[in-house]
Amino acid sequence: MVQGKFFAGALVFASLFFIILPEKIGGVEKMSVFSIAFLLASGFLLASFCVWIKNKVGDRINARTVEKNAQIAKEKRIAYVENEIASLDEHEKANLREFRMRRQRTLRMLLDDPVVSGLRFRGVLEGVLANGNFIPSLGNVFNLSISPDFDERLDDKSIGLPMSDEEFASRRPQWVWKYEDCIQRWGGFKSM
């Protein structure tokens, strides 16, 4: 395409040269041939220039549209996260308190627990590693963490903190007691 534009540009200038100086090349007949070549080449260059302008304007419009759509998606995600945080029940809050009370970003959690799997399904928790362990008396244990969108908007008040150690111990998720009991009985698994 660039070679065609170069050829058209050269043809425009050559034709223009012969149109301006018609008496030196033999008269009216040659002038009309070069005039037609000039018009065709100029039209091609003008059309190419218009297509280039359209593409540049289109690219800017597309970039603005993509940026606007990204902003809308981000706002929707923030609204979803805030709505999910506001709708957490006591069992879900207890699971999220485990992260804060232990001061850990990742915990080994029982994926077969309905509350944990519900939090993972809703995007509150996410898997850190693809593989987990299957413990026969418990089920599937995976390393999970709070997803970044939730972690940055989740404050202590939204999960029922602060609370005393006794109150925390009485409100821990059921799977934690099962997991710790299994660890004490069988040993060999890394403690949470």
Phi and psi in degrees as a GROMACS rama.xvg file:
@    title "Ramachandran Plot"
@    xaxis  label "Phi"
@    yaxis  label "Psi"
@TYPE xy
-64.7625  -37.9041  VAL-2
-65.0013  -36.9254  GLN-3
-65.652  -38.9556  GLY-4
-68.1429  -39.1376  LYS-5
-63.0678  -44.694  PHE-6
-63.3088  -42.1558  PHE-7
-64.9445  -39.4487  ALA-8
-63.8374  -43.664  GLY-9
-63.792  -39.7542  ALA-10
-65.1029  -38.8095  LEU-11
-61.2975  -49.8489  VAL-12
-67.3228  -38.5177  PHE-13
-65.8594  -43.7069  ALA-14
-64.6572  -42.1466  SER-15
-61.1853  -39.9931  LEU-16
-61.2244  -44.4722  PHE-17
-73.8333  -27.0497  PHE-18
-72.3406  -39.9019  ILE-19
-67.9737  -34.6587  ILE-20
-112.979  61.2947  LEU-21
-71.6931  -30.8943  PRO-22
-69.8523  -19.6686  GLU-23
-86.2469  -10.6391  LYS-24
-115.803  5.96323  ILE-25
116.761  12.303  GLY-26
109.025  -158.309  GLY-27
-71.3874  -36.2167  VAL-28
-61.0097  -47.2708  GLU-29
-67.5912  -33.1506  LYS-30
-63.2366  -40.2385  MET-31
-69.079  -36.0935  SER-32
-65.2897  -45.1316  VAL-33
-70.7552  -28.6315  PHE-34
-66.047  -43.3376  SER-35
-64.6316  -42.7725  ILE-36
-62.7522  -40.2083  ALA-37
-62.2025  -45.8466  PHE-38
-64.2143  -44.1668  LEU-39
-64.8993  -46.8801  LEU-40
-65.7825  -39.7968  ALA-41
-64.3693  -41.0119  SER-42
-61.9414  -41.8308  GLY-43
-62.4034  -45.3497  PHE-44
-64.4926  -39.9141  LEU-45
-64.253  -43.1421  LEU-46
-63.4524  -41.1862  ALA-47
-63.239  -40.7772  SER-48
-64.7486  -41.678  PHE-49
-62.995  -41.188  CYS-50
-64.0149  -40.2944  VAL-51
-62.7331  -45.0103  TRP-52
-61.7009  -45.1354  ILE-53
-59.6489  -42.3889  LYS-54
-65.3322  -41.726  ASN-55
-63.8274  -45.5702  LYS-56
-65.7782  -41.1355  VAL-57
-62.6963  -39.5623  GLY-58
-63.3791  -40.881  ASP-59
-66.7931  -40.4337  ARG-60
-65.064  -43.2853  ILE-61
-62.2717  -41.4609  ASN-62
-63.1523  -41.7695  ALA-63
-66.2857  -38.9374  ARG-64
-65.0948  -44.1562  THR-65
-62.4339  -43.1659  VAL-66
-64.102  -42.5567  GLU-67
-64.9199  -43.3301  LYS-68
-64.1385  -37.5682  ASN-69
-64.7379  -40.3714  ALA-70
-65.3463  -41.9205  GLN-71
-63.448  -43.6612  ILE-72
-62.9543  -39.497  ALA-73
-64.6342  -43.2628  LYS-74
-63.5061  -39.6084  GLU-75
-65.7353  -40.4724  LYS-76
-64.2108  -42.5739  ARG-77
-62.4105  -43.7976  ILE-78
-62.2962  -41.4292  ALA-79
-62.6992  -44.9695  TYR-80
-63.0117  -46.0922  VAL-81
-64.4485  -37.0717  GLU-82
-66.1468  -42.4958  ASN-83
-64.416  -40.6812  GLU-84
-63.7976  -40.9562  ILE-85
-67.1629  -26.033  ALA-86
-98.4257  11.8734  SER-87
-65.6731  134.677  LEU-88
-91.0017  178.314  ASP-89
-63.7947  -35.5968  GLU-90
-68.3763  -39.9914  HIS-91
-67.8765  -40.8713  GLU-92
-61.4006  -38.6492  LYS-93
-61.8165  -40.0991  ALA-94
-65.8815  -39.4581  ASN-95
-73.4925  -29.1993  LEU-96
-64.8837  -27.7917  ARG-97
-57.0695  -39.5605  GLU-98
-64.2904  -46.1502  PHE-99
-70.4568  -42.6948  ARG-100
-70.1105  -31.863  MET-101
-87.5818  -9.92187  ARG-102
55.4748  46.3258  ARG-103
-126.4  148.898  GLN-104
-89.9743  -22.984  ARG-105
-130.466  135.817  THR-106
-130.659  148.343  LEU-107
-81.6133  117.116  ARG-108
-125.303  150.481  MET-109
-79.7683  108.185  LEU-110
-70.4713  -21.8083  LEU-111
-76.1286  -11.2481  ASP-112
-69.1894  130.301  ASP-113
-61.8406  -34.1887  PRO-114
-69.128  -43.8637  VAL-115
-64.6976  -45.6012  VAL-116
-66.775  -33.4891  SER-117
-65.407  -42.1204  GLY-118
-64.0706  -37.2866  LEU-119
-69.9464  -40.522  ARG-120
-63.0086  -38.2462  PHE-121
-80.1674  -5.19262  ARG-122
90.9813  5.2936  GLY-123
-73.2941  -42.0201  VAL-124
-109.141  149.841  LEU-125
-138.214  150.397  GLU-126
-72.7299  138.47  GLY-127
-89.2323  -44.1335  VAL-128
-119.121  151.762  LEU-129
-72.7183  -28.2586  ALA-130
-103.509  152.415  ASN-131
-134.681  -168.291  GLY-132
-117.5  146.749  ASN-133
-106.694  118.862  PHE-134
-106.644  117.363  ILE-135
-51.3953  -41.5822  PRO-136
-82.3316  -9.38491  SER-137
-116.502  -56.5204  LEU-138
133.183  -150.369  GLY-139
-84.1674  126.009  ASN-140
-115.513  124.566  VAL-141
-127.115  155.153  PHE-142
-82.5101  118.566  ASN-143
-125.09  153.233  LEU-144
-137.621  164.459  SER-145
-75.5284  132.2  ILE-146
-62.8641  148.787  SER-147
-57.0392  -39.27  PRO-148
-60.8476  -40.9028  ASP-149
-76.2404  -38.1102  PHE-150
-62.711  -38.0032  ASP-151
-76.29  -18.917  GLU-152
-107.099  -6.71861  ARG-153
-86.6945  116.06  LEU-154
-108.722  169.216  ASP-155
-61.1222  -37.6339  ASP-156
-63.2302  -37.559  LYS-157
-69.1772  -18.0915  SER-158
-112.578  15.5151  ILE-159
84.0807  23.1325  GLY-160
-102.407  153.716  LEU-161
-82.1892  156.593  PRO-162
-150.42  158.829  MET-163
-72.8607  163.847  SER-164
-62.9967  -37.183  ASP-165
-65.9309  -43.068  GLU-166
-66.5206  -39.5273  GLU-167
-61.1227  -44.743  PHE-168
-63.5421  -35.3467  ALA-169
-77.7905  -17.9449  SER-170
-109.965  17.3254  ARG-171
-71.3725  153.504  ARG-172
-63.5247  150.936  PRO-173
-64.1202  -36.4739  GLN-174
-63.7574  -28.2959  TRP-175
-63.5282  -43.5155  VAL-176
-64.6214  -42.3042  TRP-177
-62.0643  -44.4801  LYS-178
-63.7763  -47.7494  TYR-179
-66.9632  -35.3621  GLU-180
-64.3248  -42.5123  ASP-181
-63.3527  -41.7175  CYS-182
-62.2503  -44.5531  ILE-183
-67.031  -39.9247  GLN-184
-71.4997  -46.5179  ARG-185
-100.584  -28.7409  TRP-186
64.451  -179.787  GLY-187
85.3803  -14.8491  GLY-188
-102.285  145.209  PHE-189
-67.1125  132.644  LYS-190
-69.0049  154.321  SER-191
